[in-house]
Amino acid sequence: MYQYDNYDHQMLRDRVAQFRDQTARYLEGKLSESEFLPLRLQNGLYIQRLAPMLRIAVPYGMLSSIQLRKLAYIANHYDKGYGHFTTRQNIQFNWPALEDLPDLLADLAEVEMHAIQTSGNCIRNTTTDQFAGVAPDELEDSRSYCEIIRQWSSFHPEFAFLPRKFKIAVCGTKIDQAATQVHDIGIYLITGADGEVGFRILVGGGLGRTPILGKEVFEFVEKKHLLTALDAILRVYNREGRRDNKYKARIKILVKETGLEEFKRKVNLEWELIKDSSLQLTEEEISRCGSFFSDPAYQQLEDQPDTLKQQLSENILFTNWYEQNVNPHKKAGYSIVTVCFKATGVAPGDVSDIQLNALADLADKYSFGEVRVTHDQNVVLADVQQQELHSLWQELQSKAMASQNLGLMSDLICCPGGDFCALANAKSIPIAESIQRKFDDFDELKNIGKLSLNISGCMNACGHHHVGNIGILGVDKKGEEFYQVSMGGSSSNEASLGKIIGPAFAQEEIPDVIETIVGVYKSNRETGEDFIDTYRRLGIAPFKEKVYAKAD
């Protein structure tokens, strides 16, 4: 992972000192709320329903064990003993006191972390696939390009006050786990006609009030032109994006209103002006950023050793966990392990200080001192020796972190909702828990199979409900909390947006509604079909008919 140089460290020290002064002046009444607002947003600070919320950047989802221990300290010292992993690979703290924020940011700076550009109308944290660099089907490691984009976009003077927030994702793996098509800019590494690796660039994806899948604006971009292409897109958006209505300010609206072909024409005109400028990437710069992500000291190991085979044959619980939570690795004798935090009764994404410290210890012992945060609010140990998988599983069990429901229906995504967020129309966490309690039998979850269920407390869609196979959205009806249900969403390679099945339901109805939907799937699925396959074959009608027939 990227290591800060003297310039980076000095920049963070200066930024903390600046915010310390701004916070002091605000608390003394020398800055008004409106004056302090852009200053706190530039440092990742929101004012939520009950307390300030600080969003901390985790570039491309990577954390060292040192950083994990610092986050555990922050959770214990400044918060209520826990943090919250987000769908953008960041971590949030929901209870810090405003007067403590400068000290908290100073503590983060000690371990090369910050909250810069995690809020506000700027280029946010660039994300990627959590298996980047270790996936056997990877075309090329995407993390170095994420780092290039991070360095280009941080404190960019032209793009610090865009019409609206801006999110970029990069995917280099065959299976897209980065929700690339629902970002303002989605970047796929591809092979060109001559065998050269470059980029296919999509623009105008996003969720929220107007969910849209990204459209191709560049079929193929050479590596050296990555930043010039991005800069051209941002220039057009910054100049022409709407600032008169925040609900129509995202680039997806600009692309839609302008028309894709006209938008591409404007971008290409801008690109011609800067294509051969100093912004063009050199091989040396690409290699420099790539050097931060070189392979660790892998050993020469036997793949699928006899000891592992024996352990799998002797222990069904270990086998269940292995089948759900362990993925193939590019290096023989190693595996990718995902630690799932979706135990029933725990808000999805929440992680305690004890768990953060435990993860740090496990990362040091089993995975070269690093972890990755996933878009599904879980954590990956990317480089575990196969001969140590059983020992790791035992330690995870002892720490209550061996949930084996990864990728199953109870491994759902959920935003903080009305329990914390000032924007929410309804609570999300109780809905998540009620569904998990309804579907708490592992054998039945395995029988249902792969099924993504996403919950958002409002139209901002922080829970990505639009791209859940089943999506749930909290809505307000005359002061009462109700929930819309949608079906057919997906954030993978064949991305799709869910369709609302009909009128909203009361909170207590949701578990039975989900049970009915799952029942229709089980009754109609064909051999080898996941939920999304059956839905796409049948359409929404049979599910809708059964749900509302039961409601009547």
C-alpha positions as CSV (number, residue, x, y, z in Angstrom):
1,M,0.0,0.0,0.0
2,Y,1.0,3.6,-0.5
3,Q,3.5,5.0,2.0
4,Y,3.4,8.7,2.7
5,D,6.5,10.9,2.0
6,N,7.6,14.0,3.9
7,Y,5.3,16.2,1.8
8,D,2.3,14.0,2.6
9,H,3.0,14.1,6.3
10,Q,3.5,17.9,6.3
11,M,0.3,18.4,4.4
12,L,-1.7,16.4,6.9
13,R,-0.1,18.3,9.9
14,D,-1.0,21.6,8.2
15,R,-4.5,20.5,7.5
16,V,-5.1,19.4,11.1
17,A,-3.7,22.7,12.5
18,Q,-6.0,24.6,10.1
19,F,-9.1,22.7,11.1
20,R,-8.2,23.0,14.8
21,D,-8.3,26.8,14.4
22,Q,-11.5,26.7,12.4
23,T,-13.2,24.5,15.0
24,A,-12.1,26.7,17.9
25,R,-13.4,29.8,16.2
26,Y,-16.7,28.1,15.5
27,L,-17.1,27.0,19.1
28,E,-16.2,30.5,20.3
29,G,-19.0,31.9,18.1
30,K,-16.6,33.6,15.6
31,L,-17.8,31.5,12.7
32,S,-21.5,31.0,11.9
33,E,-23.1,27.7,11.0
34,S,-23.1,28.6,7.3
35,E,-19.4,29.6,7.4
36,F,-18.4,26.5,9.3
37,L,-20.4,24.1,7.0
38,P,-18.0,23.9,4.0
39,L,-15.0,23.8,6.4
40,R,-16.2,20.8,8.3
41,L,-17.4,19.0,5.1
42,Q,-13.9,19.4,3.7
43,N,-12.7,17.4,6.7
44,G,-15.3,14.6,6.5
45,L,-17.6,15.9,9.3
46,Y,-21.4,15.6,9.1
47,I,-24.0,16.6,11.6
48,Q,-26.3,13.7,12.0
49,R,-29.5,13.0,14.0
50,L,-27.9,12.6,17.4
51,A,-24.3,13.6,17.1
52,P,-21.5,14.5,14.6
53,M,-20.4,11.8,12.2
54,L,-16.9,11.6,10.9
55,R,-16.2,9.6,7.7
56,I,-12.6,8.5,7.4
57,A,-11.0,7.7,4.0
58,V,-9.8,4.2,3.3
59,P,-8.2,4.5,-0.2
60,Y,-9.2,1.5,-2.3
61,G,-10.3,-0.2,0.9
62,M,-6.8,-1.1,2.2
63,L,-5.8,-0.9,5.8
64,S,-2.6,-1.9,7.6
65,S,-2.7,-3.6,11.0
66,I,-1.2,-0.3,12.5
67,Q,-4.1,1.6,11.1
68,L,-6.6,-0.9,12.4
69,R,-5.3,-0.5,15.9
70,K,-5.5,3.3,15.6
71,L,-9.1,2.9,14.5
72,A,-9.8,0.7,17.5
73,Y,-8.2,3.4,19.7
74,I,-10.5,6.0,18.1
75,A,-13.6,3.9,18.5
76,N,-12.7,3.4,22.2
77,H,-11.4,6.9,23.0
78,Y,-13.6,9.2,20.9
79,D,-16.7,7.1,20.1
80,K,-18.9,4.5,21.9
81,G,-16.6,1.5,21.2
82,Y,-17.4,0.9,17.5
83,G,-17.2,2.2,14.0
84,H,-19.2,1.5,10.8
85,F,-17.8,0.1,7.5
86,T,-19.5,1.7,4.5
87,T,-20.4,0.5,1.0
88,R,-17.6,2.8,-0.3
89,Q,-14.9,1.0,1.7
90,N,-14.6,3.8,4.2
91,I,-15.2,3.7,8.0
92,Q,-17.5,6.1,9.9
93,F,-17.7,7.1,13.5
94,N,-21.1,8.2,14.7
95,W,-20.5,9.7,18.2
96,P,-17.4,11.9,18.3
97,A,-17.7,15.2,20.1
98,L,-17.0,18.2,17.9
99,E,-14.4,19.7,20.2
100,D,-12.4,16.4,20.0
101,L,-12.3,16.3,16.2
102,P,-9.0,18.1,15.8
103,D,-7.3,15.7,18.2
104,L,-8.9,12.7,16.4
105,L,-7.7,13.9,13.0
106,A,-4.2,14.4,14.5
107,D,-4.3,10.8,15.7
108,L,-5.3,9.6,12.3
109,A,-2.4,11.6,10.7
110,E,0.1,9.6,12.8
111,V,-0.8,6.5,10.8
112,E,-1.2,8.1,7.4
113,M,-5.0,8.5,7.5
114,H,-7.4,11.4,7.1
115,A,-11.0,12.4,6.4
116,I,-10.2,14.8,3.5
117,Q,-12.6,14.7,0.6
118,T,-14.9,12.1,2.2
119,S,-17.7,14.6,1.9
120,G,-18.6,17.8,0.1
121,N,-18.9,18.4,-3.7
122,C,-15.5,17.0,-4.7
123,I,-13.9,13.8,-6.0
124,R,-14.5,11.2,-3.2
125,N,-12.5,8.2,-2.2
126,T,-11.7,6.1,-5.3
127,T,-12.7,2.5,-4.8
128,T,-11.9,-0.9,-6.4
129,D,-12.5,-4.6,-6.1
130,Q,-11.5,-6.0,-2.7
131,F,-9.6,-8.8,-4.4
132,A,-7.4,-6.5,-6.5
133,G,-3.8,-7.8,-6.8
134,V,-4.7,-11.4,-5.7
135,A,-7.6,-12.5,-7.9
136,P,-6.5,-15.3,-10.3
137,D,-8.8,-13.9,-13.0
138,E,-7.4,-10.3,-12.8
139,L,-6.2,-8.6,-16.0
140,E,-4.0,-6.2,-14.0
141,D,-3.8,-4.8,-10.4
142,S,-6.2,-1.9,-10.3
143,R,-4.9,-0.4,-7.1
144,S,-2.0,1.5,-8.7
145,Y,-4.4,3.3,-10.9
146,C,-6.6,4.1,-7.9
147,E,-3.5,5.6,-6.3
148,I,-2.7,7.6,-9.4
149,I,-6.3,8.9,-9.4
150,R,-6.1,9.7,-5.6
151,Q,-3.0,11.7,-6.0
152,W,-4.4,13.6,-9.0
153,S,-7.7,14.4,-7.4
154,S,-6.6,15.3,-3.8
155,F,-6.8,19.0,-3.4
156,H,-7.3,19.5,-7.1
157,P,-7.9,23.2,-7.4
158,E,-10.3,23.1,-10.3
159,F,-12.5,20.2,-8.9
160,A,-12.7,21.2,-5.2
161,F,-16.3,22.6,-5.6
162,L,-18.0,20.6,-8.2
163,P,-21.8,20.9,-8.8
164,R,-22.2,17.8,-6.7
165,K,-20.2,14.9,-5.1
166,F,-18.2,12.7,-7.5
167,K,-17.3,9.0,-7.2
168,I,-14.9,6.9,-9.2
169,A,-14.5,3.1,-9.2
170,V,-11.8,1.0,-11.0
171,C,-12.1,-2.7,-11.8
172,G,-9.4,-5.0,-13.1
173,T,-11.0,-8.3,-12.2
174,K,-13.1,-10.5,-14.4
175,I,-16.0,-10.5,-11.9
176,D,-16.9,-7.0,-11.0
177,Q,-17.3,-6.6,-7.2
178,A,-16.8,-2.8,-7.2
179,A,-20.3,-1.8,-8.4
180,T,-18.4,0.0,-11.2
181,Q,-21.4,0.8,-13.4
182,V,-23.2,2.8,-10.7
183,H,-20.4,5.4,-10.2
184,D,-20.1,8.9,-11.7
185,I,-17.1,7.4,-13.6
186,G,-16.6,3.7,-13.9
187,I,-13.3,2.4,-15.2
188,Y,-12.7,-1.1,-16.5
189,L,-9.2,-2.4,-17.3
190,I,-9.5,-4.1,-20.7
191,T,-7.2,-5.5,-23.5
192,G,-7.2,-3.5,-26.7
193,A,-7.1,-4.8,-30.3
194,D,-3.3,-5.0,-30.2
195,G,-3.1,-6.8,-26.9
196,E,-2.3,-3.6,-24.9
197,V,-4.0,-3.1,-21.6
198,G,-5.9,0.1,-21.3
199,F,-9.3,1.4,-20.0
200,R,-12.9,1.4,-20.9
201,I,-14.5,4.4,-19.2
202,L,-18.2,4.8,-18.3
203,V,-19.8,8.0,-17.2
204,G,-23.1,9.0,-15.5
205,G,-23.8,6.0,-13.3
206,G,-25.3,6.5,-9.9
207,L,-28.1,5.6,-7.5
208,G,-30.1,8.0,-5.3
209,R,-33.3,9.6,-6.5
210,T,-32.5,9.0,-10.2
211,P,-30.8,5.6,-10.5
212,I,-28.9,5.2,-13.8
213,L,-26.3,2.8,-15.1
214,G,-23.1,4.4,-16.5
215,K,-22.8,4.8,-20.3
216,E,-19.6,4.3,-22.3
217,V,-17.8,7.5,-23.1
218,F,-14.4,6.0,-24.1
219,E,-14.2,2.6,-25.7
220,F,-10.5,2.4,-25.1
221,V,-8.0,4.8,-23.5
222,E,-4.3,4.1,-23.4
223,K,-2.7,4.0,-19.9
224,K,-0.8,7.3,-20.5
225,H,-4.1,9.1,-21.2
226,L,-6.0,8.0,-18.1
227,L,-5.8,11.3,-16.3
228,T,-6.3,13.4,-19.4
229,A,-9.5,11.5,-20.2
230,L,-10.7,11.9,-16.6
231,D,-9.8,15.6,-16.5
232,A,-11.7,16.2,-19.8
233,I,-14.8,14.6,-18.3
234,L,-14.6,16.6,-15.1
235,R,-14.0,19.8,-17.0
236,V,-17.2,19.4,-18.9
237,Y,-19.1,18.5,-15.8
238,N,-17.7,21.3,-13.7
239,R,-18.6,23.8,-16.4
240,E,-22.0,22.6,-17.4
241,G,-23.3,20.6,-14.5
242,R,-26.4,22.1,-12.8
243,R,-25.9,24.1,-9.7
244,D,-29.4,25.5,-9.4
245,N,-30.9,22.2,-8.1
246,K,-29.0,19.8,-6.0
247,Y,-31.3,17.0,-7.0
248,K,-30.3,17.5,-10.7
249,A,-26.6,18.3,-10.1
250,R,-25.0,14.9,-10.5
251,I,-23.2,14.1,-13.8
252,K,-25.8,11.4,-14.6
253,I,-28.4,14.2,-15.1
254,L,-26.0,16.2,-17.2
255,V,-25.4,13.2,-19.5
256,K,-29.1,12.4,-19.6
257,E,-30.2,16.0,-20.5
258,T,-27.3,16.6,-22.9
259,G,-27.6,13.3,-24.6
260,L,-24.7,10.7,-24.6
261,E,-23.4,11.5,-28.1
262,E,-23.4,15.3,-27.5
263,F,-21.7,14.8,-24.1
264,K,-19.1,12.6,-25.7
265,R,-18.5,15.2,-28.4
266,K,-17.9,17.9,-25.7
267,V,-15.6,15.6,-23.7
268,N,-13.5,14.8,-26.8
269,L,-13.2,18.5,-27.7
270,E,-11.9,19.1,-24.2
271,W,-9.6,16.1,-24.4
272,E,-7.9,17.2,-27.6
273,L,-6.8,20.4,-25.7
274,I,-5.1,18.5,-22.9
275,K,-4.3,15.0,-24.4
276,D,-0.7,15.7,-24.9
277,S,-0.1,18.0,-21.9
278,S,2.0,17.4,-18.9
279,L,-0.9,15.6,-17.4
280,Q,-0.1,12.6,-19.6
281,L,1.2,9.7,-17.5
282,T,4.7,8.5,-18.0
283,E,5.9,4.9,-17.7
284,E,8.0,6.0,-14.8
285,E,5.0,7.4,-12.9
286,I,2.9,4.3,-13.6
287,S,5.8,2.1,-12.4
288,R,6.3,4.3,-9.3
289,C,2.7,3.9,-8.2
290,G,2.7,0.2,-9.1
291,S,5.7,-0.4,-6.9
292,F,3.6,0.4,-3.8
293,F,1.6,-2.8,-4.6
294,S,4.2,-5.3,-5.3
295,D,3.7,-8.9,-4.1
296,P,4.5,-9.7,-0.5
297,A,7.1,-12.4,0.4
298,Y,5.0,-15.4,-0.8
299,Q,6.4,-18.8,-0.1
300,Q,6.5,-21.7,-2.5
301,L,3.7,-23.8,-1.2
302,E,1.7,-26.9,-2.3
303,D,-1.8,-26.0,-3.5
304,Q,-4.7,-27.8,-1.6
305,P,-2.4,-29.5,0.9
306,D,-3.4,-32.9,2.4
307,T,-3.7,-31.3,5.8
308,L,-6.4,-29.0,4.5
309,K,-8.3,-31.7,2.8
310,Q,-8.3,-33.8,6.0
311,Q,-9.5,-30.9,8.1
312,L,-12.3,-30.3,5.6
313,S,-13.3,-33.9,5.6
314,E,-13.4,-34.0,9.5
315,N,-15.3,-30.8,10.4
316,I,-18.6,-29.8,8.8
317,L,-18.6,-26.4,10.4
318,F,-15.1,-25.6,9.1
319,T,-16.3,-26.9,5.6
320,N,-19.3,-24.6,5.7
321,W,-17.2,-21.6,6.5
322,Y,-14.6,-22.6,3.9
323,E,-17.1,-23.0,1.1
324,Q,-18.7,-19.6,1.8
325,N,-15.8,-17.4,3.0
326,V,-12.7,-18.6,1.1
327,N,-11.9,-17.7,-2.5
328,P,-9.1,-18.9,-4.9
329,H,-5.8,-16.9,-4.9
330,K,-3.4,-16.2,-7.8
331,K,-0.6,-17.8,-5.8
332,A,-0.5,-21.6,-5.3
333,G,-1.0,-22.5,-1.6
334,Y,-2.7,-19.3,-0.7
335,S,-6.4,-18.3,-0.3
336,I,-8.5,-15.1,0.0
337,V,-10.5,-15.1,3.2
338,T,-13.5,-12.8,3.8
339,V,-14.5,-12.1,7.4
340,C,-18.2,-11.5,7.5
341,F,-19.6,-9.2,10.1
342,K,-23.3,-9.9,9.6
343,A,-24.1,-11.8,12.8
344,T,-27.8,-11.5,13.7
345,G,-28.5,-8.7,16.1
346,V,-25.5,-6.6,15.0
347,A,-26.1,-3.7,12.6
348,P,-24.5,-4.6,9.2
349,G,-21.2,-2.8,8.9
350,D,-20.7,-2.2,12.6
351,V,-17.3,-3.2,13.9
352,S,-16.2,-2.9,17.6
353,D,-12.8,-1.8,18.9
354,I,-12.2,-5.3,20.1
355,Q,-12.9,-6.7,16.6
356,L,-10.6,-4.0,15.0
357,N,-7.8,-5.0,17.3
358,A,-8.4,-8.7,16.7
359,L,-8.4,-8.1,12.9
360,A,-5.0,-6.3,13.3
361,D,-3.6,-9.3,15.2
362,L,-5.0,-11.7,12.6
363,A,-3.7,-9.6,9.7
364,D,-0.2,-9.7,11.2
365,K,-0.3,-13.4,11.9
366,Y,-1.9,-14.6,8.7
367,S,-1.9,-11.9,5.9
368,F,1.2,-9.8,5.8
369,G,-0.3,-7.1,8.1
370,E,-3.0,-5.9,5.7
371,V,-6.8,-6.1,5.2
372,R,-9.3,-4.8,2.7
373,V,-12.7,-3.4,3.4
374,T,-15.4,-4.7,0.9
375,H,-18.3,-2.9,-0.7
376,D,-20.5,-5.4,1.2
377,Q,-19.3,-4.0,4.6
378,N,-17.1,-7.0,5.3
379,V,-13.3,-7.4,5.6
380,V,-10.8,-9.4,3.5
381,L,-7.6,-11.1,4.6
382,A,-6.1,-11.4,1.1
383,D,-3.0,-13.6,1.5
384,V,-3.7,-16.6,3.9
385,Q,-1.7,-19.8,3.5
386,Q,-4.1,-22.7,2.9
387,Q,-2.3,-24.8,5.6
388,E,-3.3,-22.1,8.1
389,L,-7.0,-21.7,7.2
390,H,-8.2,-24.0,9.9
391,S,-6.2,-22.2,12.6
392,L,-7.5,-18.9,11.3
393,W,-11.1,-20.2,11.4
394,Q,-10.6,-21.4,15.0
395,E,-9.4,-17.9,16.0
396,L,-12.2,-16.2,14.2
397,Q,-14.6,-18.5,16.0
398,S,-13.1,-17.7,19.4
399,K,-13.7,-14.0,18.6
400,A,-17.2,-14.4,17.3
401,M,-16.1,-13.4,13.7
402,A,-16.6,-16.7,11.9
403,S,-20.1,-16.0,10.4
404,Q,-20.5,-18.3,7.5
405,N,-23.2,-16.5,5.6
406,L,-21.1,-14.6,3.2
407,G,-23.0,-14.0,-0.1
408,L,-26.2,-15.5,1.4
409,M,-29.4,-13.6,2.1
410,S,-28.5,-12.7,5.7
411,D,-25.2,-11.1,4.6
412,L,-27.2,-8.1,3.7
413,I,-26.2,-4.5,3.1
414,C,-27.8,-1.8,5.3
415,C,-27.3,1.9,5.8
416,P,-27.5,3.4,9.4
417,G,-31.0,4.7,8.6
418,G,-33.2,6.6,11.0
419,D,-31.3,5.5,14.0
420,F,-28.5,7.8,13.1
421,C,-28.9,9.7,9.9
422,A,-30.7,13.0,9.8
423,L,-31.7,12.4,6.1
424,A,-33.4,9.1,6.6
425,N,-37.2,8.6,6.3
426,A,-37.2,5.3,8.1
427,K,-35.1,3.0,10.2
428,S,-33.0,0.4,8.4
429,I,-31.3,-1.6,11.2
430,P,-34.4,-3.1,12.7
431,I,-35.5,-4.2,9.3
432,A,-32.2,-5.9,8.7
433,E,-32.4,-7.7,12.1
434,S,-36.0,-8.9,11.5
435,I,-35.0,-10.5,8.2
436,Q,-31.9,-12.1,9.7
437,R,-34.0,-13.6,12.5
438,K,-36.6,-14.8,9.9
439,F,-33.8,-16.5,7.9
440,D,-31.5,-17.8,10.7
441,D,-31.2,-21.5,9.5
442,F,-27.9,-22.0,7.7
443,D,-29.1,-25.0,5.8
444,E,-32.1,-23.0,4.5
445,L,-29.8,-20.1,3.6
446,K,-27.6,-22.5,1.6
447,N,-30.7,-23.9,-0.1
448,I,-31.8,-20.4,-1.1
449,G,-28.3,-19.7,-2.4
450,K,-26.7,-16.5,-3.6
451,L,-29.0,-13.6,-3.1
452,S,-28.2,-9.9,-2.3
453,L,-30.6,-8.0,-0.1
454,N,-29.9,-4.3,0.3
455,I,-31.7,-1.8,2.6
456,S,-31.7,2.0,2.5
457,G,-33.4,4.4,4.9
458,C,-34.0,7.1,2.2
459,M,-33.7,7.8,-1.5
460,N,-30.0,8.7,-1.1
461,A,-29.5,5.0,-1.4
462,C,-26.4,4.6,0.9
463,G,-27.5,0.9,1.2
464,H,-27.5,0.5,-2.6
465,H,-31.1,-0.8,-2.6
466,H,-31.5,-0.2,-6.3
467,V,-28.8,-2.9,-7.1
468,G,-29.9,-5.5,-4.6
469,N,-31.5,-8.6,-6.0
470,I,-34.1,-7.6,-3.4
471,G,-34.0,-4.0,-2.4
472,I,-35.8,-2.3,0.5
473,L,-36.3,1.5,0.7
474,G,-37.7,3.3,3.8
475,V,-40.3,5.9,3.0
476,D,-42.4,8.3,5.0
477,K,-46.2,8.2,4.8
478,K,-47.8,10.9,6.8
479,G,-45.3,10.5,9.6
480,E,-45.4,6.7,9.5
481,E,-42.5,4.5,8.4
482,F,-43.2,2.2,5.4
483,Y,-41.0,0.2,3.1
484,Q,-41.0,-0.2,-0.7
485,V,-39.7,-3.5,-2.0
486,S,-37.9,-3.7,-5.4
487,M,-36.5,-6.7,-7.3
488,G,-34.0,-7.5,-10.0
489,G,-31.1,-5.3,-9.1
490,S,-27.5,-6.2,-9.6
491,S,-24.2,-4.4,-9.3
492,S,-22.1,-7.1,-11.0
493,N,-21.0,-7.3,-14.7
494,E,-24.5,-7.6,-16.0
495,A,-25.7,-4.7,-13.8
496,S,-29.4,-3.9,-13.5
497,L,-31.7,-1.6,-11.5
498,G,-34.4,-3.1,-9.4
499,K,-38.1,-2.5,-10.1
500,I,-40.6,-1.6,-7.3
501,I,-43.1,-4.4,-7.0
502,G,-46.0,-2.2,-5.8
503,P,-47.3,-0.3,-2.8
504,A,-45.1,-0.1,0.3
505,F,-45.5,-2.3,3.4
506,A,-45.5,-1.7,7.1
507,Q,-42.4,-2.6,9.1
508,E,-43.9,-5.7,10.6
509,E,-44.9,-7.1,7.2
510,I,-41.4,-7.0,5.6
511,P,-40.1,-10.4,6.9
512,D,-43.2,-12.2,5.6
513,V,-43.0,-10.3,2.2
514,I,-39.4,-11.4,1.8
515,E,-40.3,-15.0,2.7
516,T,-43.1,-15.0,0.1
517,I,-40.7,-13.7,-2.6
518,V,-38.1,-16.3,-1.7
519,G,-40.9,-19.0,-1.8
520,V,-41.8,-18.0,-5.4
521,Y,-38.1,-18.3,-6.4
522,K,-37.7,-21.7,-4.8
523,S,-40.8,-23.0,-6.5
524,N,-39.8,-21.8,-9.9
525,R,-36.0,-22.0,-10.1
526,E,-34.3,-24.3,-12.5
527,T,-31.2,-26.3,-11.9
528,G,-28.2,-24.1,-11.3
529,E,-30.2,-20.8,-11.2
530,D,-29.4,-18.2,-8.6
531,F,-32.2,-15.8,-7.5
532,I,-31.3,-13.1,-10.1
533,D,-31.4,-15.7,-12.9
534,T,-34.9,-16.9,-12.0
535,Y,-36.1,-13.4,-11.7
536,R,-34.8,-12.4,-15.1
537,R,-36.4,-15.5,-16.6
538,L,-39.8,-15.0,-15.0
539,G,-40.1,-11.3,-14.7
540,I,-41.7,-9.5,-11.7
541,A,-45.3,-10.6,-12.3
542,P,-45.4,-13.9,-10.4
543,F,-43.6,-12.4,-7.4
544,K,-45.9,-9.4,-7.3
545,E,-49.0,-11.6,-7.7
546,K,-48.1,-13.8,-4.8
547,V,-47.0,-11.0,-2.5
548,Y,-50.1,-9.0,-2.8
549,A,-52.4,-12.0,-2.9
550,K,-51.0,-12.9,0.5
551,A,-51.4,-9.3,1.7
552,D,-55.1,-9.3,0.8
